[in-house]
């Protein structure tokens, strides 16, 4: 999910719009939707871990071999059958 740390915010905005729409939280009025998306995007303008022990490079805790499990959990959370 590099779109949440990249300088180009186009893809980030698209992901936010799709996620908020899928959750059913976007209001029907276009102006309200744009305001909601702007507020959601503003959250990513600040490093939420700045000044804490969480800031900085950390040891990797997920390995590539964990991805099928993570993907399966995400699919179940959204009511889809796990692949495979």
Kinemage of the C-alpha trace (Angstrom):
@kinemage 1
@onewidth
@group {chain A} dominant
@subgroup {mainchain}
@vectorlist {calphas} color= white
{ca unk a 1} P 0.000 0.000 0.000
{ca unk a 2} L 2.647 2.498 -1.042
{ca unk a 3} L -0.085 4.920 -2.110
{ca unk a 4} L -0.388 6.018 1.522
{ca unk a 5} L 3.237 7.107 1.803
{ca unk a 6} L 3.931 8.232 -1.770
{ca unk a 7} L 4.094 11.905 -2.733
{ca unk a 8} L 1.529 11.423 -5.542
{ca unk a 9} L -1.875 11.420 -3.855
{ca unk a 10} L -3.978 10.459 -6.900
{ca unk a 11} L -4.015 6.740 -6.155
{ca unk a 12} L -4.464 7.408 -2.424
{ca unk a 13} L -7.597 9.441 -3.157
{ca unk a 14} L -8.978 6.651 -5.340
{ca unk a 15} L -8.359 4.041 -2.631
{ca unk a 16} L -9.967 6.255 0.028
{ca unk a 17} L -12.999 6.895 -2.185
{ca unk a 18} L -13.442 3.176 -2.922
{ca unk a 19} L -13.044 2.189 0.741
{ca unk a 20} L -15.422 4.827 2.099
{ca unk a 21} L -17.941 4.041 -0.636
{ca unk a 22} L -17.736 0.295 0.114
{ca unk a 23} L -18.383 1.033 3.792
{ca unk a 24} L -21.418 3.125 2.856
{ca unk a 25} L -20.257 6.269 4.644
{ca unk a 26} L -20.147 8.706 1.724
{ca unk a 27} L -23.023 11.176 1.669
{ca unk a 28} L -25.171 11.502 -1.453
{ca unk a 29} L -24.342 15.185 -2.107
{ca unk a 30} L -21.192 15.598 -4.251
{ca unk a 31} L -19.964 18.604 -2.235
{ca unk a 32} L -20.293 16.616 0.997
{ca unk a 33} L -18.456 13.660 -0.562
{ca unk a 34} L -15.568 15.884 -1.617
{ca unk a 35} L -15.403 17.362 1.909
{ca unk a 36} L -15.385 13.864 3.435
{ca unk a 37} L -12.621 12.734 1.086
{ca unk a 38} L -10.555 15.840 1.836
{ca unk a 39} L -10.885 15.222 5.584
{ca unk a 40} L -9.923 11.553 5.165
{ca unk a 41} L -6.934 12.443 2.983
{ca unk a 42} L -5.734 15.090 5.466
{ca unk a 43} L -5.085 12.347 8.013
{ca unk a 44} L -2.253 11.069 5.828
{ca unk a 45} L -0.537 14.451 5.770
{ca unk a 46} L 0.811 13.868 9.273
{ca unk a 47} L 3.111 11.114 10.483
{ca unk a 48} L 0.964 9.531 13.178
{ca unk a 49} L 4.032 7.986 14.794
{ca unk a 50} L 6.220 11.092 14.845
{ca unk a 51} L 7.810 11.669 18.223
{ca unk a 52} L 6.898 8.239 19.548
{ca unk a 53} L 8.805 5.011 20.053
{ca unk a 54} L 6.946 3.735 16.977
{ca unk a 55} L 8.808 6.140 14.664
{ca unk a 56} L 11.748 4.821 12.690
{ca unk a 57} L 12.734 1.609 10.976
{ca unk a 58} L 11.573 -1.571 12.637
{ca unk a 59} L 12.205 -5.256 12.249
{ca unk a 60} L 9.848 -6.917 9.753
{ca unk a 61} L 7.152 -8.920 11.522
{ca unk a 62} L 5.316 -10.275 8.477
{ca unk a 63} L 7.052 -12.395 5.916
{ca unk a 64} L 5.931 -12.937 2.321
{ca unk a 65} L 4.819 -16.438 3.348
{ca unk a 66} L 2.186 -14.779 5.616
{ca unk a 67} L 0.422 -13.061 2.710
{ca unk a 68} L -2.017 -15.899 1.869
{ca unk a 69} L -3.257 -15.882 5.476
{ca unk a 70} L -3.626 -12.085 5.506
{ca unk a 71} L -5.423 -12.142 2.148
{ca unk a 72} L -7.775 -14.883 3.383
{ca unk a 73} L -8.648 -12.875 6.498
{ca unk a 74} L -9.368 -9.789 4.408
{ca unk a 75} L -11.566 -11.759 2.002
{ca unk a 76} L -13.572 -13.251 4.881
{ca unk a 77} L -13.946 -9.798 6.461
{ca unk a 78} L -15.574 -8.564 3.245
{ca unk a 79} L -17.759 -11.648 2.828
{ca unk a 80} L -15.766 -13.295 0.068
{ca unk a 81} L -14.582 -16.872 -0.071
{ca unk a 82} L -10.839 -17.357 0.456
{ca unk a 83} L -8.879 -18.177 -2.712
{ca unk a 84} L -7.543 -21.655 -3.173
